[in-house]
Amino acid sequence: MKTLRSTLIGIDQGSALLFSDFEDGGKMWTGTGPREVRKQVRFSQTFRAPPVVQVHISMWDMDQATNLRAELGAEEITVEGFVLVFSTWGDTRVARIRANWTATGELIDPDNWQVD
């Protein structure tokens, strides 16, 4: 559980097209076995501490003739952003993936001065 100590709570959200491989024969569409795409996401404002990040697929375009296998997650979460990671494996063919994300956490209070 994440405990928030601030009266300033921020919620940031966004959407990212991770790839569109069907048009140019990219590895997610033509490949087999383990495949991964990583995309850096920046928050619109810096958080006080690393926020909680939730991600979900908002659009997928996959080949119906193969098994649907996918994993989506947030890694390397910092106060400034995170890495959105999509992976698949086996014979799955993925044409396009768009992911939405939401980050919730404490914001820096401009009235909370740090005196040394």
DSSP file (Angstrom, degrees, kcal/mol; ACC not computed):
  #  RESIDUE AA STRUCTURE BP1 BP2  ACC     N-H-->O    O-->H-N    N-H-->O    O-->H-N    TCO  KAPPA ALPHA  PHI   PSI    X-CA   Y-CA   Z-CA
    1    1 A M              0   0    0      0, 0.0     2,-0.5     0, 0.0     0, 0.0   0.000 360.0 360.0 360.0 140.5    0.0    0.0    0.0
    2    2 A K        -     0   0    0      2,-0.0     2,-0.5   103,-0.0    50,-0.0  -0.904 360.0-153.2-102.6 125.1    1.2    3.5   -0.8
    3    3 A T        -     0   0    0     -2,-0.5     2,-0.5     2,-0.0     0, 0.0  -0.856   6.4-148.3 -98.9 129.2    0.5    6.1    1.9
    4    4 A L        -     0   0    0     -2,-0.5     5,-0.1     1,-0.1   101,-0.0  -0.861  15.5-178.4-100.6 127.8    0.2    9.7    0.7
    5    5 A R        +     0   0    0     -2,-0.5     2,-0.3     3,-0.1    -1,-0.1   0.413  53.9  86.9-103.4  -0.9    1.3   12.4    3.2
    6    6 A S        -     0   0    0      2,-0.1   102,-0.1     1,-0.1    -2,-0.1  -0.659  65.4-145.2-106.2 154.1    0.5   15.5    1.2
    7    7 A T  S    S+     0   0    0     -2,-0.3     2,-0.8     1,-0.1    -1,-0.1   0.546  91.3  77.3 -87.0  -9.1   -2.5   17.6    0.7
    8    8 A L        +     0   0    0     99,-0.3    99,-3.0     2,-0.0     2,-0.5  -0.857  64.1 175.7-103.5 101.3   -1.5   18.1   -2.9
    9    9 A I  E     -A  106   0A   0     -2,-0.8     2,-0.4    97,-0.2    97,-0.2  -0.901  11.6-158.3-108.0 132.4   -2.3   15.0   -4.8
   10   10 A G  E     -A  105   0A   0     95,-3.3    95,-2.2    -2,-0.5     2,-0.5  -0.883   9.9-167.6-113.0 142.5   -1.7   14.9   -8.6
   11   11 A I  E     +A  104   0A   0     -2,-0.4     2,-0.3    93,-0.2    93,-0.2  -0.981  12.8 179.0-126.2 117.4   -3.3   12.6  -11.2
   12   12 A D  E     +A  103   0A   0     91,-2.5    91,-3.1    -2,-0.5     2,-0.3  -0.864   3.5 178.3-114.5 150.6   -1.7   12.6  -14.6
   13   13 A Q  E     +A  102   0A   0     -2,-0.3     2,-0.3    89,-0.2    89,-0.2  -0.986   6.1 154.7-150.5 159.4   -2.8   10.5  -17.5
   14   14 A G  E     -A  101   0A   0     87,-2.0    87,-2.4    -2,-0.3     2,-0.3  -0.965  29.4-121.0-168.0-178.0   -2.0    9.9  -21.2
   15   15 A S  E     -A  100   0A   0     -2,-0.3     2,-0.4    85,-0.2    85,-0.2  -0.992  19.5-169.4-140.6 143.1   -2.1    7.6  -24.1
   16   16 A A  E     -A   99   0A   0     83,-2.7    83,-2.6    -2,-0.3     2,-0.8  -0.986  21.2-141.7-140.5 127.4    0.8    6.2  -26.2
   17   17 A L  E     -A   98   0A   0     -2,-0.4    81,-0.2    81,-0.2     3,-0.1  -0.797  20.4-167.2 -80.3 114.7    0.8    4.3  -29.5
   18   18 A L  E     -     0   0A   0     79,-2.3     2,-0.3    -2,-0.8    -1,-0.2   0.867  58.5 -28.7 -77.8 -36.6    3.6    1.8  -28.9
   19   19 A F  E     -A   97   0A   0     78,-0.9    78,-1.3    -3,-0.1    -1,-0.3  -0.973  36.4-150.1-169.3 163.8    4.0    0.7  -32.4
   20   20 A S  E     +A   96   0A   0     -2,-0.3     4,-0.4    76,-0.2     3,-0.4  -0.704  31.6 160.7-141.3  83.7    2.3    0.1  -35.8
   21   21 A D     >> +     0   0    0     74,-2.1     5,-2.3    73,-0.2     4,-0.7   0.578  54.6  76.2 -90.1 -12.2    4.2   -2.8  -37.3
   22   22 A F  T  45S+     0   0    0     73,-0.9     3,-0.2     1,-0.2    -1,-0.2   0.827  91.9  55.4 -72.6 -28.3    1.8   -4.1  -40.0
   23   23 A E  T  45S+     0   0    0     -3,-0.4    -1,-0.2    72,-0.2    -2,-0.1   0.857 121.0  25.8 -72.2 -35.7    2.5   -1.3  -42.4
   24   24 A D  T  45S-     0   0    0     -4,-0.4    -1,-0.2    -3,-0.1    -2,-0.2   0.212 110.6-105.3-116.6  15.6    6.2   -1.8  -42.6
   25   25 A G  T  <5 -     0   0    0     -4,-0.7    -3,-0.2    -3,-0.2    -4,-0.1   0.872  54.6-177.2  67.4  37.5    6.6   -5.5  -41.7
   26   26 A G    >>< -     0   0    0     -5,-2.3     4,-2.4    69,-0.1     3,-1.0  -0.112  40.1 -99.7 -67.4 167.4    7.9   -4.8  -38.2
   27   27 A K  H 3> S+     0   0    0      1,-0.3     4,-2.0     2,-0.2    -1,-0.1   0.762 118.9  58.8 -63.7 -29.0    9.0   -7.6  -35.8
   28   28 A M  H 34 S+     0   0    0      1,-0.2    66,-2.4     2,-0.2    -1,-0.3   0.823 115.9  35.9 -69.8 -28.3    5.7   -7.6  -33.8
   29   29 A W  H <4 S+     0   0    0     -3,-1.0    -2,-0.2    64,-0.2    -1,-0.2   0.826 132.1  25.9 -91.3 -36.5    3.8   -8.4  -36.9
   30   30 A T  H  < S+     0   0    0     -4,-2.4    -3,-0.2    64,-0.1    -2,-0.2   0.638 105.5  85.6-104.3 -17.0    6.2  -10.7  -38.8
   31   31 A G     <  -     0   0    0     -4,-2.0     2,-0.3    -5,-0.3     4,-0.1  -0.206  54.8-152.4 -86.7 173.2    8.3  -12.2  -35.9
   32   32 A T        +     0   0    0      2,-0.1    59,-0.2    61,-0.1    -2,-0.0  -0.893  55.3  30.6-134.7 167.4    8.0  -15.1  -33.6
   33   33 A G  S    S-     0   0    0     57,-2.0     2,-0.2    -2,-0.3    55,-0.1  -0.309 107.6  -6.2  79.6-166.9    9.2  -15.9  -30.1
   34   34 A P        +     0   0    0      0, 0.0     2,-0.3     0, 0.0    55,-0.2  -0.417  68.1 170.3 -67.8 131.2    9.9  -13.3  -27.4
   35   35 A R  E     -C   88   0B   0     53,-2.4    53,-2.1    -2,-0.2     2,-0.3  -0.994   7.5-175.5-141.0 144.7    9.4   -9.6  -28.5
   36   36 A E  E     -C   87   0B   0     -2,-0.3     2,-0.4    51,-0.2    51,-0.2  -0.998  12.6-164.3-144.9 143.4    9.4   -6.4  -26.5
   37   37 A V  E     -C   86   0B   0     49,-2.8    49,-2.5    -2,-0.3     2,-0.4  -0.996  10.3-166.3-126.4 134.4    8.8   -2.7  -27.1
   38   38 A R  E     -C   85   0B   0     -2,-0.4     2,-0.4    47,-0.2    47,-0.2  -0.972   4.4-174.8-122.2 135.4    9.7   -0.1  -24.5
   39   39 A K  E     -C   84   0B   0     45,-2.4    45,-3.1    -2,-0.4     2,-0.3  -0.990  21.9-131.6-134.5 126.8    8.6    3.6  -24.6
   40   40 A Q  E     -C   83   0B   0     -2,-0.4     2,-0.4    43,-0.2    43,-0.2  -0.584  23.0-164.6 -75.1 132.8    9.7    6.4  -22.3
   41   41 A V  E     -C   82   0B   0     41,-3.0    41,-2.0    -2,-0.3     2,-0.4  -0.974   3.0-156.3-120.1 133.3    6.7    8.4  -20.8
   42   42 A R  E     -C   81   0B   0     -2,-0.4    39,-0.3    39,-0.2     2,-0.1  -0.910  16.5-127.4-109.6 135.8    7.2   11.8  -19.2
   43   43 A F        -     0   0    0     37,-2.6     3,-0.1    -2,-0.4   -29,-0.0  -0.421  18.3-124.1 -73.3 156.1    4.7   13.2  -16.6
   44   44 A S  S    S+     0   0    0      1,-0.2     2,-0.3    -2,-0.1    -1,-0.1   0.694  96.9  19.6 -74.6 -18.4    3.4   16.7  -17.3
   45   45 A Q  S    S-     0   0    0     34,-0.1     2,-0.3    35,-0.0    -1,-0.2  -0.988  90.9-101.9-148.0 148.9    4.6   17.7  -13.8
   46   46 A T        -     0   0    0     -2,-0.3    62,-0.6    -3,-0.1    34,-0.2  -0.543  34.4-139.6 -74.5 133.6    7.2   16.3  -11.4
   47   47 A F  B     -E  107   0C   0     32,-2.3    60,-0.3    -2,-0.3    32,-0.1  -0.478  15.9-123.4 -84.4 162.8    5.8   14.3   -8.5
   48   48 A R  S    S+     0   0    0     58,-3.0    59,-0.2     1,-0.2    31,-0.1   0.853  96.2   3.2 -72.7 -36.9    7.2   14.6   -4.9
   49   49 A A  S    S-     0   0    0     57,-0.6    -1,-0.2    29,-0.1    57,-0.1  -0.916 107.2 -66.3-140.8 162.8    7.9   10.8   -4.9
   50   50 A P        -     0   0    0      0, 0.0    29,-0.2     0, 0.0    56,-0.1  -0.342  60.9-138.2 -55.7 127.7    7.4    8.1   -7.5
   51   51 A P        -     0   0    0      0, 0.0     2,-0.5     0, 0.0    54,-0.2  -0.221  19.6 -94.6 -81.3 173.1    3.7    7.8   -8.1
   52   52 A V  E     -B  104   0A   0     52,-2.8    52,-2.5   -50,-0.0     2,-0.5  -0.787  44.2-158.6 -83.3 130.6    1.5    4.7   -8.5
   53   53 A V  E     -B  103   0A   0     -2,-0.5     2,-0.4    50,-0.2    50,-0.2  -0.959  10.5-170.5-119.7 128.8    1.1    4.0  -12.2
   54   54 A Q  E     -B  102   0A   0     48,-2.8    48,-2.3    -2,-0.5     2,-0.3  -0.947   8.0-173.1-114.9 137.8   -1.7    2.0  -13.8
   55   55 A V  E     +B  101   0A   0     -2,-0.4     2,-0.3    46,-0.2    46,-0.2  -0.946   7.2 170.6-129.2 150.5   -1.6    1.0  -17.5
   56   56 A H  E     -B  100   0A   0     44,-2.2    44,-2.7    -2,-0.3     2,-0.4  -0.989  39.1-101.2-154.6 155.2   -4.0   -0.7  -19.8
   57   57 A I  E     +B   99   0A   0     -2,-0.3    42,-0.3    42,-0.2     3,-0.1  -0.640  31.9 177.3 -77.4 126.2   -4.4   -1.5  -23.4
   58   58 A S  E    S+     0   0A   0     40,-2.6     2,-0.3    -2,-0.4    41,-0.2   0.600  71.7  14.7-104.4 -16.9   -6.8    0.9  -25.1
   59   59 A M  E     +B   98   0A   0     39,-1.7    39,-2.6    41,-0.0     2,-0.4  -0.916  63.1 177.7-156.3 130.4   -6.5   -0.4  -28.6
   60   60 A W  E     -B   97   0A   0     -2,-0.3     2,-0.5    37,-0.2    37,-0.2  -0.999  11.0-169.0-134.2 143.0   -5.1   -3.7  -30.0
   61   61 A D  E     +B   96   0A   0     35,-2.3    34,-3.0    -2,-0.4    35,-1.4  -0.932  26.8 165.0-129.2 102.1   -5.0   -4.9  -33.5
   62   62 A M  E     -B   94   0A   0     -2,-0.5     2,-0.3    32,-0.2    32,-0.2  -0.872  43.5 -98.9-126.8 153.5   -4.0   -8.5  -33.5
   63   63 A D    >   -     0   0    0     30,-2.6     3,-1.0    -2,-0.3    30,-0.3  -0.542  24.9-152.1 -70.1 126.5   -4.0  -11.4  -36.0
   64   64 A Q  T 3  S+     0   0    0     -2,-0.3    -1,-0.1     1,-0.2     4,-0.1   0.611  88.8  67.6 -76.4 -11.6   -7.1  -13.6  -35.4
   65   65 A A  T 3  S+     0   0    0      2,-0.1     2,-0.3    28,-0.1    -1,-0.2   0.539  98.8  54.8 -87.4  -6.0   -5.3  -16.7  -36.8
   66   66 A T  S <  S-     0   0    0     -3,-1.0    26,-0.1    27,-0.1     2,-0.1  -0.775  98.1 -81.8-121.8 167.9   -2.7  -16.9  -34.0
   67   67 A N        -     0   0    0     -2,-0.3     2,-0.8     1,-0.1    26,-0.2  -0.398  41.1-124.2 -66.9 143.4   -2.9  -17.1  -30.2
   68   68 A L        +     0   0    0     24,-0.1     2,-0.4    -4,-0.1    -1,-0.1  -0.818  42.9 160.7 -93.9 108.3   -3.4  -13.8  -28.4
   69   69 A R        +     0   0    0     -2,-0.8     2,-0.3    20,-0.2    20,-0.2  -0.996   7.1 147.8-129.5 128.0   -0.5  -13.4  -25.9
   70   70 A A        -     0   0    0     -2,-0.4     2,-0.4    18,-0.1    18,-0.2  -0.992  25.7-166.0-158.6 151.4    0.5  -10.0  -24.4
   71   71 A E  E     -D   87   0B   0     16,-2.0    16,-2.4    -2,-0.3     2,-0.4  -0.994   9.7-174.1-138.7 135.2    1.9   -8.4  -21.3
   72   72 A L  E     +D   86   0B   0     -2,-0.4     2,-0.3    14,-0.2    14,-0.2  -0.995  17.4 149.7-130.7 135.3    1.8   -4.7  -20.5
   73   73 A G  E     -D   85   0B   0     12,-2.2    12,-2.9    -2,-0.4     2,-0.5  -0.972  41.7-114.8-156.9 170.5    3.4   -3.0  -17.6
   74   74 A A  E     +D   84   0B   0     -2,-0.3     2,-0.3    10,-0.2    10,-0.2  -0.959  36.7 174.7-112.8 128.8    5.1    0.1  -16.1
   75   75 A E  E     +D   83   0B   0      8,-2.8     8,-3.0    -2,-0.5    -2,-0.0  -0.855  54.3  26.7-128.6 164.5    8.8   -0.1  -15.2
   76   76 A E  S    S-     0   0    0     -2,-0.3     2,-0.4     6,-0.2    -1,-0.2   0.893  74.7-169.9  52.3  48.6   11.5    2.3  -13.9
   77   77 A I        +     0   0    0     -3,-0.2     5,-0.2     5,-0.2     2,-0.2  -0.563  13.4 163.7 -74.8 125.6    8.9    4.6  -12.3
   78   78 A T        -     0   0    0      3,-3.2     3,-0.1    -2,-0.4   -29,-0.1  -0.681  55.6 -91.1-127.4-177.0   10.5    7.9  -11.1
   79   79 A V  S    S+     0   0    0     -2,-0.2   -32,-2.3     1,-0.2   -34,-0.1   0.681 126.0  43.3 -70.5 -16.9    9.1   11.3  -10.1
   80   80 A E  S    S-     0   0    0      1,-0.2   -37,-2.6   -34,-0.2     2,-0.3   0.628 124.9 -54.1-104.7 -17.5    9.5   12.4  -13.8
   81   81 A G  E     -C   42   0B   0    -39,-0.3    -3,-3.2    -3,-0.1     2,-0.3  -0.984  45.9-121.1 170.2-163.4    8.2    9.4  -15.7
   82   82 A F  E     -C   41   0B   0    -41,-2.0   -41,-3.0    -2,-0.3     2,-0.5  -0.944  26.8 -99.1-159.8 174.1    8.3    5.7  -16.4
   83   83 A V  E     -CD  40  75B   0     -8,-3.0    -8,-2.8    -2,-0.3     2,-0.5  -0.946  27.3-147.0-110.0 123.6    8.9    3.1  -19.1
   84   84 A L  E     -CD  39  74B   0    -45,-3.1   -45,-2.4    -2,-0.5     2,-0.5  -0.783  19.9-164.6 -87.8 126.1    5.9    1.6  -20.7
   85   85 A V  E     +CD  38  73B   0    -12,-2.9   -12,-2.2    -2,-0.5     2,-0.4  -0.961  13.3 179.8-123.9 124.6    6.7   -2.1  -21.7
   86   86 A F  E     +CD  37  72B   0    -49,-2.5   -49,-2.8    -2,-0.5     2,-0.3  -0.975  11.5 173.2-118.7 134.9    4.7   -4.3  -24.0
   87   87 A S  E     +CD  36  71B   0    -16,-2.4   -16,-2.0    -2,-0.4     2,-0.3  -0.980  10.3 175.2-140.6 155.5    5.7   -7.8  -24.8
   88   88 A T  E     -C   35   0B   0    -53,-2.1   -53,-2.4    -2,-0.3     2,-0.3  -0.896   7.7-170.7-145.1 173.9    4.5  -10.9  -26.6
   89   89 A W    >   +     0   0    0     -2,-0.3     3,-1.3   -20,-0.2   -20,-0.2  -0.927  44.7  30.5-157.6 176.6    5.8  -14.3  -27.4
   90   90 A G  T 3  S-     0   0    0     -2,-0.3   -57,-2.0     1,-0.2    -2,-0.0  -0.354 117.6 -29.3  66.9-141.0    5.2  -17.5  -29.4
   91   91 A D  T 3  S+     0   0    0    -59,-0.2    -1,-0.2    -2,-0.1   -23,-0.0   0.331  92.7 136.2 -93.9   6.9    3.3  -17.2  -32.7
   92   92 A T    <   -     0   0    0     -3,-1.3     2,-0.5   -26,-0.1   -24,-0.1  -0.306  40.0-156.3 -60.0 133.7    1.3  -14.1  -31.7
   93   93 A R        -     0   0    0    -30,-0.3   -30,-2.6   -26,-0.2     2,-0.5  -0.965   9.1-171.5-116.7 119.5    1.1  -11.4  -34.4
   94   94 A V  E     + B   0  62A   0    -66,-2.4   -32,-0.2    -2,-0.5   -73,-0.2  -0.945  13.4 179.8-116.3 121.9    0.5   -7.9  -33.3
   95   95 A A  E    S-     0   0A   0    -34,-3.0   -74,-2.1    -2,-0.5   -73,-0.9   0.918  70.4  -6.4 -83.0 -49.0   -0.2   -5.1  -35.8
   96   96 A R  E     -AB  20  61A   0    -35,-1.4   -35,-2.3   -76,-0.2     2,-0.4  -0.996  54.4-169.7-149.6 149.4   -0.7   -2.2  -33.4
   97   97 A I  E     -AB  19  60A   0    -78,-1.3   -79,-2.3    -2,-0.3   -78,-0.9  -0.988   1.0-173.9-140.3 132.2   -1.0   -1.5  -29.7
   98   98 A R  E     -AB  17  59A   0    -39,-2.6   -40,-2.6    -2,-0.4   -39,-1.7  -0.991  12.0-164.3-120.7 136.3   -2.1    1.7  -27.9
   99   99 A A  E     -AB  16  57A   0    -83,-2.6   -83,-2.7    -2,-0.4     2,-0.3  -0.947   7.4-153.4-121.7 140.5   -1.9    1.9  -24.1
  100  100 A N  E     -AB  15  56A   0    -44,-2.7   -44,-2.2    -2,-0.4     2,-0.3  -0.804  16.7-169.0-104.1 153.4   -3.4    4.4  -21.7
  101  101 A W  E     -AB  14  55A   0    -87,-2.4   -87,-2.0    -2,-0.3     2,-0.4  -0.978  14.0-162.9-142.9 154.2   -1.9    5.2  -18.3
  102  102 A T  E     -AB  13  54A   0    -48,-2.3   -48,-2.8    -2,-0.3     2,-0.4  -0.995   6.4-164.8-137.3 131.2   -2.7    7.0  -15.1
  103  103 A A  E     -AB  12  53A   0    -91,-3.1   -91,-2.5    -2,-0.4     2,-0.4  -0.971   6.5-175.1-118.4 131.8   -0.3    8.2  -12.4
  104  104 A T  E     +AB  11  52A   0    -52,-2.5   -52,-2.8    -2,-0.4     2,-0.3  -0.992  26.3 111.1-128.8 128.2   -1.4    9.2   -9.0
  105  105 A G  E     -A   10   0A   0    -95,-2.2   -95,-3.3    -2,-0.4     2,-0.2  -0.984  61.5 -53.3-174.1-177.7    0.9   10.6   -6.3
  106  106 A E  E     -A    9   0A   0     -2,-0.3   -58,-3.0   -97,-0.2   -57,-0.6  -0.496  44.9-147.0 -75.8 140.9    2.0   13.4   -4.1
  107  107 A L  B     -E   47   0C   0    -99,-3.0     2,-0.4   -60,-0.3   -99,-0.3  -0.693  29.3 -94.6-101.2 161.0    2.9   16.8   -5.7
  108  108 A I        -     0   0    0    -62,-0.6     3,-0.0    -2,-0.3   -62,-0.0  -0.623  36.0-135.8 -75.2 127.3    5.6   19.1   -4.4
  109  109 A D    >   -     0   0    0     -2,-0.4     3,-1.6     1,-0.2    -1,-0.1  -0.770   7.8-157.2 -86.5 113.8    4.0   21.8   -2.2
  110  110 A P  T 3  S+     0   0    0      0, 0.0    -1,-0.2     0, 0.0    -2,-0.0   0.712  93.2  56.3 -65.5 -18.2    5.5   25.2   -3.2
  111  111 A D  T 3  S+     0   0    0      1,-0.1     2,-1.2     2,-0.1    -2,-0.0   0.515  85.0  88.8 -88.6  -5.9    4.6   26.5    0.3
  112  112 A N    <   -     0   0    0     -3,-1.6     2,-0.1     2,-0.0    -1,-0.1  -0.716  68.9-165.5 -94.8  87.9    6.6   23.8    2.1
  113  113 A W        -     0   0    0     -2,-1.2     2,-0.7     1,-0.1    -2,-0.1  -0.437  15.8-137.0 -77.4 145.5   10.0   25.4    2.3
  114  114 A Q        -     0   0    0     -2,-0.1     2,-0.5     2,-0.0    -1,-0.1  -0.909  22.1-169.0-103.0 112.3   13.1   23.4    3.1
  115  115 A V              0   0    0     -2,-0.7    -2,-0.0     1,-0.1     0, 0.0  -0.888 360.0 360.0-106.4 128.8   15.2   25.3    5.6
  116  116 A D              0   0    0     -2,-0.5    -1,-0.1     0, 0.0    -2,-0.0   0.426 360.0 360.0 -93.4 360.0   18.7   24.0    6.3
